[in-house]
Amino acid sequence: MRMVDLIAKKRDGQELTGKEIEWLVQGYTQGTIPDYQMSAWMMAVYLKGMTAQETAFLTAAMAKSGKELDLSAISGVKVDKHSTGGVGDKTTLIVGPIAAACGLCVAKMSGRGLGHTGGTLDKLESIPGLCVTMTQEQFLRQVNEIGLAVMGQSEHIAPADKKMYALRDVTATVSCIPLIASSIMSKKLAAGADCILLDVKVGSGAFMKTQREAEQLARCMVEIGRAHGKQTAALMTNMDVPLGACIGNSLEVEEAVDTLLGKGPADLTHECLMLSARLLMLAGKGSLTECLQQAKSALESGKAFEKFLQMIRAQGGSTAHIEQGEPFLKAAHCIVVRSPKTGYLTHMDAEKIGLAAMLLGAGRETKESVIDHAAGIRLLKKTGQYAEKGEVLAKFYLNDISKQETAQETYLQALCFADHPPVLSPSILGYVNPQGEIELPE
């Protein structure tokens, strides 16, 4: 078998076999296929696409390129939830405890943030003492004991994806549905969960800018999950507006705590309840109505909050400030940003607002960037709300005052005003069920 022949085959729009795809993934992971040939093949995929079967083969080969996590030692239904990334997306910190409080086993490997999107691990590491590095034995034991663990992704899980993603990033092949789907799902399959719920973000702050793109990606990933015998579904959620009011690591943990205590923003609470209900449905816990009621009960009874505290303690973190209702990190500076005009906020470019938070120190421009866990933005006004000129729109928290000016310029560029209120989009835009059928909200 020769790589040049597989490049030519895909260039001409032909379908590759499972053996051919497995051979090229193994070869690239082991270093026998050079970057320039893999780049050429991925560009051919970008231009010609892949069939559903090819994408399933590619995902399986990537998942098998390293170690696969064996969760058989965990008693109960093992579930995982994955978000495609957004601004202010702290849903894992809320959905995980809700699902665990409802009797599911949440065994989650999470990633770090890069650019305008936040990472769950970065948020958790803003909690004093909390460790996201665990051995497999520690991870399994914690899930068995409390039903919930979140750890960093092992370098040995789907190493092909790490190499391929780095190459896609510099060859203009990132925005390719089969390559995105196989990247996400290879890690999910290798992580070993029985049920996988995908949160596909749509809008200005997401990688998928339109609902059509989101539907394509969601269906592709659900098809992959079904092909590998996993109960998989996808909820499409609105990321045209930041989720909740807080953007930035410690701020988002505080907002997640408020939500678990029943005091969170309405949009964040609603989205987390819907994600939790769909996850419970996948695990066979009842109808959507029944599962939604279970999720609400876990939140209202305080059981979900207690699960969150148990997870923090189990992973070495301190819960003292959380239990006392105090911030555990405080930035040196708080700058208020005032409205430049009077009117209704008709649009917020969520990506630019995420970039503003990154410029304050809350995110990474490169993988080597050091995050300031105390930095971030608290939104006082969001899309649809009215503001007078000079009224406070947001508060910026930062330790390096020199970063304020550029961040404020970026934030204000994200806002649009008008004399009349906008028509607001719903937070839940659609659902792709385990059969791959799209269900739109009523």
FIVEX-421221 format. One record per residue (C-alpha): residue in one letter; x, y, z. Coordinates in steps of 0.5 Angstrom, whole numbers, plus 500, padded with zeros to 3 digits. Last residue first. Example, Ala and Ser with C-alpha at 12.3 -4.5 7.8 and 13.67 -1.06 7.14 Angstrom:
2
NODE s 527 498 514 $
NODE a 525 491 516 $
This chain:
442
NODE e 416 547 538 $
NODE p 424 546 538 $
NODE l 426 542 532 $
NODE e 428 535 532 $
NODE i 433 532 527 $
NODE e 433 525 526 $
NODE g 440 521 527 $
NODE q 437 515 530 $
NODE p 440 517 537 $
NODE n 436 524 537 $
NODE v 439 530 533 $
NODE y 436 536 537 $
NODE g 435 543 535 $
NODE l 436 550 537 $
NODE i 436 551 544 $
NODE s 437 558 547 $
NODE p 431 561 543 $
NODE s 433 567 538 $
NODE l 431 574 540 $
NODE v 427 578 536 $
NODE p 431 585 537 $
NODE p 429 591 541 $
NODE h 428 598 537 $
NODE d 432 604 537 $
NODE a 438 600 535 $
NODE f 445 598 538 $
NODE c 450 593 536 $
NODE l 456 591 540 $
NODE a 462 587 539 $
NODE q 467 593 537 $
NODE l 465 595 545 $
NODE y 469 589 547 $
NODE t 475 589 543 $
NODE e 476 596 545 $
NODE q 475 594 552 $
NODE a 480 589 551 $
NODE t 485 593 548 $
NODE e 485 599 553 $
NODE q 485 594 559 $
NODE k 491 590 558 $
NODE s 496 595 561 $
NODE i 492 594 568 $
NODE d 495 587 569 $
NODE n 491 584 574 $
NODE l 484 584 571 $
NODE y 477 584 572 $
NODE f 473 587 567 $
NODE k 466 590 569 $
NODE a 460 590 564 $
NODE l 455 595 561 $
NODE v 455 600 566 $
NODE e 450 606 564 $
NODE g 454 612 560 $
NODE k 449 612 555 $
NODE e 442 609 557 $
NODE a 442 601 556 $
NODE y 436 597 554 $
NODE q 437 589 554 $
NODE g 435 585 548 $
NODE t 442 582 547 $
NODE k 446 582 554 $
NODE k 447 588 560 $
NODE l 451 587 566 $
NODE l 456 582 563 $
NODE r 462 580 568 $
NODE i 468 579 564 $
NODE g 475 576 566 $
NODE a 481 575 570 $
NODE a 482 571 576 $
NODE h 485 565 573 $
NODE d 490 569 569 $
NODE i 492 564 564 $
NODE v 499 562 562 $
NODE s 500 562 554 $
NODE e 504 556 551 $
NODE k 498 553 548 $
NODE t 498 560 544 $
NODE e 493 566 545 $
NODE r 491 563 551 $
NODE g 485 565 556 $
NODE a 483 569 562 $
NODE g 489 574 561 $
NODE l 485 581 560 $
NODE l 486 579 552 $
NODE m 483 573 553 $
NODE a 477 576 556 $
NODE a 476 581 550 $
NODE l 477 575 545 $
NODE g 471 572 548 $
NODE i 467 578 547 $
NODE k 470 578 540 $
NODE e 467 571 539 $
NODE a 460 573 542 $
NODE d 459 578 537 $
NODE m 453 581 541 $
NODE h 447 584 537 $
NODE t 441 588 538 $
NODE l 443 592 545 $
NODE y 437 596 545 $
NODE g 439 604 545 $
NODE t 443 610 548 $
NODE k 450 610 546 $
NODE p 457 609 548 $
NODE s 455 604 554 $
NODE r 460 604 560 $
NODE v 465 599 561 $
NODE v 467 599 569 $
NODE i 474 597 571 $
NODE c 476 592 577 $
NODE h 483 591 578 $
NODE a 487 587 583 $
NODE a 483 581 581 $
NODE k 480 577 587 $
NODE l 480 569 587 $
NODE f 476 565 592 $
NODE p 470 569 591 $
NODE e 466 568 598 $
NODE g 459 564 599 $
NODE q 462 561 605 $
NODE e 461 554 602 $
NODE i 465 556 596 $
NODE h 470 559 600 $
NODE a 471 553 604 $
NODE t 471 548 598 $
NODE s 478 547 598 $
NODE g 481 542 592 $
NODE g 484 535 593 $
NODE q 481 532 587 $
NODE a 476 528 592 $
NODE r 474 535 595 $
NODE i 472 538 589 $
NODE m 468 532 587 $
NODE q 465 532 593 $
NODE l 463 539 593 $
NODE f 460 538 586 $
NODE k 456 532 588 $
NODE e 453 537 594 $
NODE f 451 542 589 $
NODE a 447 537 585 $
NODE k 444 534 591 $
NODE g 441 541 593 $
NODE s 434 539 593 $
NODE e 433 544 588 $
NODE l 438 542 583 $
NODE a 437 534 583 $
NODE s 429 536 583 $
NODE k 430 540 577 $
NODE a 434 534 573 $
NODE q 429 529 575 $
NODE q 423 533 573 $
NODE l 427 534 566 $
NODE c 428 527 566 $
NODE e 421 525 567 $
NODE t 419 530 561 $
NODE l 424 528 557 $
NODE s 422 521 558 $
NODE g 425 516 562 $
NODE k 432 514 565 $
NODE g 434 510 560 $
NODE a 441 513 559 $
NODE l 440 517 553 $
NODE m 434 520 557 $
NODE l 438 522 563 $
NODE l 443 526 558 $
NODE r 437 529 555 $
NODE a 435 531 562 $
NODE s 442 534 564 $
NODE l 443 538 557 $
NODE m 436 541 558 $
NODE l 437 543 565 $
NODE c 444 546 563 $
NODE e 441 550 558 $
NODE h 435 553 563 $
NODE t 440 554 568 $
NODE l 445 558 564 $
NODE d 439 562 560 $
NODE a 436 564 567 $
NODE p 442 566 570 $
NODE g 444 562 577 $
NODE k 441 563 584 $
NODE g 439 555 584 $
NODE l 445 553 589 $
NODE l 447 549 583 $
NODE t 447 556 579 $
NODE d 450 560 584 $
NODE v 456 555 584 $
NODE a 456 555 576 $
NODE e 457 563 577 $
NODE e 463 562 582 $
NODE v 466 557 577 $
NODE e 465 562 571 $
NODE l 468 568 575 $
NODE s 474 563 577 $
NODE n 475 562 570 $
NODE g 473 567 565 $
NODE i 467 570 562 $
NODE c 461 571 567 $
NODE a 454 573 565 $
NODE g 451 566 563 $
NODE l 452 564 556 $
NODE p 455 569 551 $
NODE v 450 571 546 $
NODE d 450 568 539 $
NODE m 452 561 542 $
NODE n 445 558 541 $
NODE t 445 551 543 $
NODE m 444 544 538 $
NODE l 443 538 542 $
NODE a 446 532 540 $
NODE a 445 524 541 $
NODE t 449 518 542 $
NODE q 448 511 545 $
NODE k 454 508 543 $
NODE g 455 502 538 $
NODE h 460 504 534 $
NODE a 456 506 528 $
NODE r 451 509 533 $
NODE g 457 514 535 $
NODE i 459 515 528 $
NODE e 452 517 526 $
NODE v 451 522 532 $
NODE m 458 525 530 $
NODE c 455 526 523 $
NODE r 448 528 525 $
NODE a 451 534 529 $
NODE l 456 536 524 $
NODE q 451 537 519 $
NODE e 446 540 524 $
NODE a 451 545 526 $
NODE e 453 547 519 $
NODE r 446 548 517 $
NODE q 445 552 524 $
NODE t 450 557 522 $
NODE k 457 559 525 $
NODE m 459 553 527 $
NODE f 466 554 531 $
NODE a 462 558 536 $
NODE g 462 565 539 $
NODE s 458 568 533 $
NODE g 453 562 532 $
NODE v 452 555 534 $
NODE k 454 551 539 $
NODE v 454 543 539 $
NODE d 453 540 545 $
NODE l 454 533 544 $
NODE l 451 527 549 $
NODE i 455 521 549 $
NODE c 452 514 553 $
NODE d 456 508 554 $
NODE a 463 512 556 $
NODE g 470 509 554 $
NODE a 474 515 553 $
NODE a 477 512 547 $
NODE l 470 513 544 $
NODE k 470 520 546 $
NODE k 477 522 544 $
NODE s 475 519 537 $
NODE m 469 522 537 $
NODE i 472 529 537 $
NODE s 477 529 532 $
NODE s 473 524 527 $
NODE a 467 530 527 $
NODE i 472 535 526 $
NODE l 475 532 520 $
NODE p 469 529 517 $
NODE i 466 536 518 $
NODE c 472 540 515 $
NODE s 473 547 518 $
NODE v 480 546 521 $
NODE t 483 544 514 $
NODE a 487 551 513 $
NODE t 494 547 513 $
NODE v 497 550 519 $
NODE d 491 548 524 $
NODE r 490 542 520 $
NODE l 497 539 522 $
NODE a 496 541 529 $
NODE y 489 537 529 $
NODE m 493 531 526 $
NODE k 498 530 531 $
NODE k 493 531 537 $
NODE d 488 526 533 $
NODE a 493 521 532 $
NODE p 495 521 539 $
NODE a 488 518 541 $
NODE i 489 517 548 $
NODE h 496 517 550 $
NODE e 497 524 552 $
NODE s 492 523 557 $
NODE q 486 528 557 $
NODE g 485 532 564 $
NODE m 481 529 569 $
NODE v 473 530 571 $
NODE a 470 525 576 $
NODE l 463 524 578 $
NODE g 459 518 581 $
NODE i 461 519 588 $
NODE e 465 512 590 $
NODE n 465 509 583 $
NODE v 467 515 579 $
NODE q 473 516 584 $
NODE r 475 509 584 $
NODE l 475 509 576 $
NODE f 479 516 576 $
NODE q 484 514 582 $
NODE e 486 507 578 $
NODE q 486 511 571 $
NODE t 492 516 575 $
NODE m 489 523 576 $
NODE t 491 530 573 $
NODE v 486 535 574 $
NODE c 488 537 581 $
NODE l 484 542 586 $
NODE g 488 546 591 $
NODE p 485 552 590 $
NODE i 479 552 585 $
NODE s 482 556 579 $
NODE e 484 549 576 $
NODE l 477 547 575 $
NODE k 476 553 570 $
NODE d 482 551 567 $
NODE l 480 544 566 $
NODE t 473 546 563 $
NODE g 477 550 558 $
NODE g 474 557 555 $
NODE t 473 559 548 $
NODE h 476 565 545 $
NODE g 483 563 543 $
NODE l 485 556 546 $
NODE g 481 553 552 $
NODE r 484 546 556 $
NODE g 481 539 555 $
NODE s 476 535 559 $
NODE m 476 527 560 $
NODE k 469 525 564 $
NODE a 467 519 567 $
NODE v 460 521 570 $
NODE c 456 515 573 $
NODE l 449 516 573 $
NODE g 445 516 579 $
NODE c 441 523 579 $
NODE a 446 526 583 $
NODE a 451 524 578 $
NODE a 447 527 572 $
NODE i 446 534 576 $
NODE p 454 534 578 $
NODE g 456 533 571 $
NODE v 451 538 568 $
NODE i 453 544 573 $
NODE l 461 544 572 $
NODE t 460 541 565 $
NODE t 456 547 563 $
NODE k 461 552 564 $
NODE d 460 555 557 $
NODE g 462 563 558 $
NODE v 464 563 551 $
NODE g 463 557 546 $
NODE g 466 550 545 $
NODE t 464 544 541 $
NODE s 461 541 548 $
NODE h 462 534 550 $
NODE k 458 530 555 $
NODE d 460 523 558 $
NODE v 456 518 561 $
NODE k 457 511 564 $
NODE v 451 507 566 $
NODE g 453 503 573 $
NODE s 458 500 576 $
NODE i 465 502 574 $
NODE a 470 497 573 $
NODE s 468 496 566 $
NODE l 471 503 564 $
NODE d 477 501 560 $
NODE l 480 507 557 $
NODE e 483 506 550 $
NODE k 490 507 549 $
NODE g 493 510 543 $
NODE s 492 510 535 $
NODE k 485 506 537 $
NODE a 481 512 537 $
NODE m 484 515 531 $
NODE a 483 508 527 $
NODE a 475 508 530 $
NODE t 474 515 527 $
NODE l 477 514 521 $
NODE f 473 508 519 $
NODE a 467 512 522 $
NODE t 468 518 517 $
NODE e 469 513 511 $
NODE q 463 510 513 $
NODE a 459 516 513 $
NODE t 462 518 506 $
NODE m 468 523 506 $
NODE g 469 530 503 $
NODE k 472 532 496 $
NODE l 475 538 498 $
NODE y 477 538 505 $
NODE v 478 530 504 $
NODE a 483 532 499 $
NODE m 486 537 503 $
NODE m 487 532 509 $
NODE w 491 527 504 $
NODE a 495 533 502 $
NODE s 497 535 509 $
NODE m 498 527 511 $
NODE q 503 527 505 $
NODE y 507 533 507 $
NODE d 507 531 514 $
NODE p 511 525 513 $
NODE i 508 518 513 $
NODE t 513 513 517 $
NODE g 512 517 523 $
NODE q 508 512 528 $
NODE t 502 516 528 $
NODE y 502 518 521 $
NODE g 503 510 519 $
NODE q 498 508 524 $
NODE v 493 513 521 $
NODE l 495 511 514 $
NODE w 494 504 515 $
NODE e 487 504 518 $
NODE i 484 509 513 $
NODE e 487 503 508 $
NODE k 484 498 512 $
NODE g 477 501 513 $
NODE t 477 502 505 $
NODE l 477 509 502 $
NODE e 472 512 497 $
NODE q 473 515 491 $
NODE g 473 523 490 $
NODE d 479 523 485 $
NODE r 483 527 490 $
NODE k 481 521 495 $
NODE k 484 516 490 $
NODE a 490 520 489 $
NODE i 492 521 496 $
NODE l 491 514 497 $
NODE d 496 512 492 $
NODE v 501 517 494 $
NODE m 500 514 501 $
NODE r 503 507 498 $
NODE m 500 500 500 $
